[in-house]
């Protein structure tokens, strides 16, 4: 999350505002990708799941360096 500019220390109002700011700032890209990422039941993932997937992938990529 830190790599994406989202501060996280604990689940509090500051964190929620930070993650919502990330969503607003990246909404166009997330909604653009949403139809391309379909789950096993052919349903598009909700935007917050895409955000979760994004942060997981960034962390994975950093760990793999």
N, C-alpha and C positions, 0 to 999 in steps of 0.2 A: 504494500500500500504506500509505503514511503516513497518508492520509486515513481509512483503516479501522483505524488503530491497530496496524498491523503494521510493526515496525521492520525495515529492510533496509539492509545495508551490504555484506554479502558472504554467500556461501553457507556458513554455519557452524551450529553447534549452536543458538546463540541465535535465528537466523533460523528454523530448522526448528521449534523450540519455539514461536516466535511465530506461525507459520503454522498449526501444529497447534492452538494455543489459539483462533485465529480460527475454524477448522473446528469445534471442539467448541462454542464459543460460538454459532455460527450453524448448527449441524447441523439443527435443526428446520426452519428456513426453507429451507435447501438441499435437504433431502429432500422438503419440501413442493413445491418447484418442479421437482424432478428429472423427474417424469413429464410435465411440460408442455414440457420442452425436449428434443426428440427429434432425433437426427441424421438424415442422409439415408437411412440404412438402417433407420429406425424403431427404433433402439436408444437407450435413455436414456444420457445422458452420465454418466461416473463423477463422484463428488462433487468430486474435485480439479480436473476440467475445469471444473466450475461455478465453483469458486473462482478459477481462472485467468480465466474469462470475467468474473466480477465485478470483479476488479482491472483488467482491460483496460477495461471500461466506465466505471469510476470515473475512470481516467486520461483516457479519451477525453472524458468530460463536463467534467473540469477544464480540459483543453486547449481545449475549445470555448467556454469562458467569455470 
